[in-house]
Amino acid sequence: MERVKSVISEDQKISRQVGEAESLISLLSESPDADLELEAESLFKNLEKNIEDVEFRQMLAGDNDPLNAILSINAGAGGTESCDWAEMLLRMYRMWADQHGYKNEVIDFTSGDQTGFRSVTITVEGAYAYGYLKAEIGVHRLVRISPFDANKRRHTSFASVFVLPEIDDSIEVEVNEADLRIDTFRSSGAGGQKVNKTDSAVRLTHLPTGIVVACQNERSQHRNKDTAMKILKARMYDLELEKKNQEKAVIEAGKKDIAWGSQIRSYVLHPYRMVKDHRTSYEVGDADRVLDGHLDPFMKSYLLLSSV
C-alpha cells in the first residue's frame, strides 16, 4: 500500500509541475521577465529529473525490487584497515539512504578489534530500496594512505556488501518454532548504554538450514526477536528462490573471496582520487562525494547495463 501511495504521489507531483510549467510559459509569452525565466529554468530542471527518476523506476520490474532492503557489510582481507573500511561503507550507505528519505537502522554488528566493524547489518525502508541497493552487491576495494600506519604507507582494503529484500506480508514464509534455537545475549553497544544491562539481544538459528541471524539494536527482547525473524524469513525466501531457479547466479558469482581480483568497485584516495565501477567502467574523480552517499550514477549505470 505504501508503494502504491508513493507512485501516486510522484505522479501527482509531476502533474502539478507540468501545470506550473504551462502557466509560466503562458506568462512569459505575454510578458517576458528575467525573474520568471529563472524560476521556469529551475522548474524545468526539477521536472526533467523527476521524470527521469520515474522512467528509471519502470526498469525496476523485478518482483522484489519495490521492497525494503537488508544490507550487510563484512570486512575482508586487511585486518584493522578493512574493519575501518566497513565502517566507512556503512556511513556511505546510510547517507545515501538519508538523501532518499529512506529510514535506516543498524540491527546487528560485530565490532573490529581496534576500530570499525568486522560485520554490520542495516535495514533500509523505502520504496524500491532493494531495487536500487542490489546494484551494490559484491566486493568493494579501498586504496589509501593508512591512518593506522605510523610510516604513512599506502594500504589496500576490502569489504563485501550483500543485500536481501525484506519480505513483506504478501509473501508467506513459514517458520516452524520447533526448528529454531533461540539464544539471548547482552547487546554490545559502546559506552555502557542501558541496552547492555540485560540480555535483550536475540540470535535465531534455523536448524534445518543452518541459517543464523541476530538483532541487538532494541532494548526489548521481543522487538529484537521480531526483527531477527524478519531477517530469517528474508534469508529463507532467498534460499528457496535459489533452489527453484538460477536467477541468483549473477549475484552469487559476485560473492567471491573478499580480496584481490574480485572487486566490483574501487575507491582510490591515493596517489590520485577516483571511484571506478569495474562492471560498467563508470568512474568519477570526486571520491569524497561518492563516500558521502552520492551513489545514484553508479547504481543506475549498473542497473541499465544489467537490464539490456
C-alpha positions as a printed Julia matrix, in Angstrom:
308×3 Matrix{Float64}:
  0.0     0.0     0.0
  2.83    2.41    0.85
  4.46    1.74   -2.52
  1.19    2.44   -4.33
  0.84    5.71   -2.41
  4.42    6.6    -3.38
  3.73    6.04   -7.1
  0.5     8.08   -6.93
  2.28   10.88   -5.06
  5.05   11.04   -7.69
  2.51   11.13  -10.5
  0.61   13.93   -8.79
  3.82   15.89   -8.2
  4.8    15.67  -11.86
  1.3    16.68  -12.93
  1.48   19.76  -10.68
  4.91   20.68  -12.06
  3.65   20.33  -15.64
  0.74   22.63  -14.79
  3.09   25.18  -13.22
  5.38   24.99  -16.25
  2.49   25.64  -18.64
  1.42   28.64  -16.55
  4.95   30.08  -16.57
  5.29   29.61  -20.31
  1.99   31.42  -20.8
  3.09   34.31  -18.55
  6.48   34.62  -20.27
  4.9    34.65  -23.73
  2.69   37.56  -22.65
  5.26   39.47  -20.61
  8.95   38.43  -20.63
 10.56   38.72  -17.18
 14.09   37.79  -16.06
 12.98   36.51  -12.63
 10.24   34.4   -14.19
 12.73   32.94  -16.66
 14.99   31.85  -13.8
 12.03   30.34  -11.99
 10.98   28.5   -15.14
 14.51   27.19  -15.72
 14.66   25.8   -12.19
 11.22   24.23  -12.54
 12.11   22.58  -15.86
 15.29   21.08  -14.37
 13.36   19.62  -11.43
 10.64   18.33  -13.75
 13.2    16.69  -16.03
 14.89   14.99  -13.07
 11.59   13.74  -11.64
 10.51   12.33  -15.0
 13.89   10.6   -15.43
 13.56    9.06  -11.95
 10.07    7.75  -12.71
 11.19    6.37  -16.09
 14.15    4.67  -14.45
 11.96    3.07  -11.81
  9.94    1.48  -14.59
 13.05   -0.61  -15.27
 12.94   -1.98  -11.72
 10.42   -4.6   -12.71
 11.65   -7.48  -10.54
  9.14   -8.9    -8.08
 11.31   -7.87   -5.14
 12.56   -4.52   -6.46
  9.91   -2.41   -4.68
 10.69   -3.94   -1.27
 12.7    -2.69    1.68
 16.28   -3.93    1.87
 18.52   -5.69    4.38
 22.14   -4.73    3.7
 25.14   -6.48    5.26
 28.79   -5.36    5.14
 31.64   -7.74    6.0
 35.28   -6.75    6.4
 37.69   -8.8     4.32
 41.43   -9.04    3.84
 43.24   -6.18    5.55
 42.62   -6.5     9.31
 42.05   -3.19   11.08
 42.09   -1.38    7.74
 39.21   -3.44    6.41
 37.18   -3.04    9.61
 37.56    0.72    9.25
 36.61    0.45    5.57
 33.45   -1.46    6.55
 32.5     1.45    8.82
 33.16    3.93    6.0
 30.85    1.93    3.73
 28.2     1.87    6.46
 28.35    5.67    6.66
 28.17    5.92    2.85
 25.04    3.77    2.57
 23.3     5.45    5.48
 23.98    8.87    3.92
 22.63    7.59    0.59
 19.5     6.34    2.38
 19.07    9.67    4.2
 19.3    11.54    0.89
 16.45    9.42   -0.47
 14.32    9.8     2.63
 14.73    6.11    3.48
 14.57    5.08    7.11
 17.69    3.11    8.01
 18.79    1.38   11.17
 21.7    -0.75   12.36
 20.24   -4.02   13.65
 23.33   -6.15   14.25
 27.09   -5.74   14.27
 30.39   -7.23   15.36
 32.97   -4.6    16.25
 36.54   -4.71   14.97
 39.39   -5.26   17.44
 40.6    -1.65   17.22
 38.04    0.21   15.14
 35.15   -0.21   12.75
 33.22   -3.4    12.17
 34.0    -6.98   11.26
 30.39   -7.15   10.12
 27.35   -4.9    10.31
 23.76   -5.22    9.09
 21.23   -2.45    8.49
 17.64   -2.27    7.31
 16.71    0.31    4.67
 12.99    1.09    4.45
 11.5     2.87    1.47
 10.01    2.31   -1.97
 12.44    0.45   -4.25
 15.21    0.33   -1.65
 16.09   -3.22   -2.69
 15.79   -2.39   -6.39
 18.49    0.24   -6.06
 20.74   -1.39   -3.49
 21.01   -4.73   -5.28
 23.45   -2.9    -7.57
 25.88   -2.72   -4.64
 26.25   -6.47   -4.11
 29.9    -7.5    -4.33
 33.38   -6.67   -3.09
 34.41   -3.02   -2.62
 38.12   -2.09   -2.63
 39.73    0.93   -0.93
 43.22    2.28   -1.65
 44.56    5.0     0.65
 47.35    6.13    2.95
 46.58    4.27    6.15
 45.72    6.4     9.19
 46.8     3.39   11.28
 50.28    3.11    9.75
 52.94    5.21   11.51
 55.02    5.07    8.33
 52.19    6.5     6.23
 52.26    3.7     3.68
 49.57    3.0     1.13
 47.2     0.15    2.02
 44.52   -1.74    0.13
 41.4    -2.88    1.99
 38.39   -4.96    1.05
 34.82   -5.35    2.29
 31.87   -7.21    0.82
 28.31   -5.95    0.53
 25.29   -8.24    0.27
 21.65   -7.19    0.01
 18.42   -9.09    0.58
 14.82   -7.94    0.06
 12.81   -7.66    3.27
  9.87   -9.95    2.71
  6.5    -8.19    3.02
  3.16   -9.58    4.14
  2.19  -10.59    0.61
  4.84  -13.33    0.63
  4.3   -16.2     3.03
  7.33  -17.85    4.57
  6.53  -20.45    7.21
  8.95  -20.91   10.09
  8.32  -23.78   12.48
  9.22  -22.71   16.02
 10.38  -26.26   16.69
 13.09  -25.76   14.05
 14.52  -22.73   15.86
 17.18  -22.4    18.53
 16.72  -19.06   20.27
 19.65  -17.6    22.23
 19.69  -14.33   24.13
 22.79  -12.32   24.95
 23.85   -8.9    26.11
 23.98   -6.26   23.39
 27.45   -4.97   22.61
 26.8    -1.27   22.14
 29.58    1.08   23.18
 29.59    3.33   26.22
 27.78    1.18   28.76
 24.36    2.07   27.4
 21.28    0.75   29.18
 20.77   -1.61   26.29
 23.8    -3.54   27.62
 22.38   -4.12   31.1
 20.08   -7.01   30.14
 20.19   -9.98   27.78
 17.94   -8.23   25.26
 19.8    -9.24   22.08
 18.43  -12.27   20.23
 20.12  -14.83   17.99
 18.0   -17.24   15.93
 19.42  -20.44   14.45
 17.26  -22.25   11.91
 18.38  -25.82   12.47
 17.28  -27.39    9.14
 19.17  -24.84    7.03
 21.86  -23.66    9.46
 20.89  -20.02    8.88
 21.89  -17.81   11.83
 20.61  -14.25   12.3
 20.8   -11.81   15.2
 19.41   -8.45   16.25
 20.63   -6.26   19.12
 19.52   -2.73   18.35
 16.45   -2.62   20.61
 16.2    -2.71   24.4
 13.21   -5.01   24.1
 13.99   -8.68   23.62
 10.59   -9.1    21.97
 11.28   -6.41   19.35
 14.74   -7.83   18.67
 13.18  -11.25   18.11
 10.62   -9.78   15.69
 13.36   -8.06   13.67
 15.54  -11.17   13.67
 12.55  -13.19   12.44
 12.11  -10.77    9.52
 15.73  -11.27    8.51
 15.44  -15.04    8.89
 12.38  -15.13    6.64
 14.17  -12.99    4.07
 17.15  -15.36    4.03
 14.92  -18.44    3.87
 12.99  -16.89    0.98
 16.25  -16.1    -0.79
 17.4   -19.68   -0.27
 14.13  -21.05   -1.63
 14.38  -18.89   -4.74
 17.89  -20.2    -5.29
 16.65  -23.77   -5.15
 13.78  -23.16   -7.57
 15.68  -21.26  -10.22
 19.07  -19.89  -11.21
 18.09  -16.23  -11.17
 20.62  -15.52   -8.45
 23.54  -16.92  -10.43
 24.83  -13.44  -11.26
 24.59  -12.34   -7.62
 26.24  -15.49   -6.32
 29.04  -15.11   -8.87
 29.78  -11.75   -7.26
 30.16  -13.29   -3.81
 33.79  -14.21   -4.28
 36.67  -14.05   -1.84
 36.8   -10.61   -0.23
 40.25   -9.87   -1.64
 42.24   -9.09   -4.8
 40.68   -9.68   -8.19
 37.07   -9.95   -7.04
 36.09   -6.31   -6.52
 33.15   -4.72   -8.3
 34.26   -1.18   -7.45
 37.47    0.56   -6.43
 37.72    3.7    -4.3
 41.17    5.2    -4.75
 42.2     8.03   -2.41
 45.95    7.89   -3.12
 48.03    8.59   -5.24
 45.03   10.05   -7.13
 41.33   10.27   -6.29
 38.84    8.23   -8.27
 35.97    5.8    -7.84
 35.52    3.27  -10.64
 32.93    0.54  -11.14
 34.65   -2.38  -12.86
 31.4    -3.83  -14.21
 30.37   -0.75  -16.17
 33.64    1.25  -16.35
 31.71    4.22  -14.95
 34.08    6.42  -12.93
 34.22    9.8   -11.21
 37.06   11.82   -9.74
 35.18   13.23   -6.74
 35.7    10.31   -4.36
 34.61   12.33   -1.31
 31.21   13.0    -2.87
 30.72    9.28   -3.51
 31.72    8.41    0.06
 29.15   10.98    1.19
 26.45    8.83   -0.34
 26.1    10.12   -3.9
 25.79    6.65   -5.43
 22.89    7.02   -7.87
 25.01    7.34  -11.04
 26.83    4.09  -10.17
 23.61    2.28   -9.35
 21.83    3.49  -12.47
 24.71    2.7   -14.83
 24.88   -0.86  -13.48
 21.11   -1.41  -13.49
 20.82   -0.04  -17.02
 23.58   -2.36  -18.18
 22.13   -5.41  -16.46
 18.69   -4.77  -17.94
 19.97   -4.88  -21.53
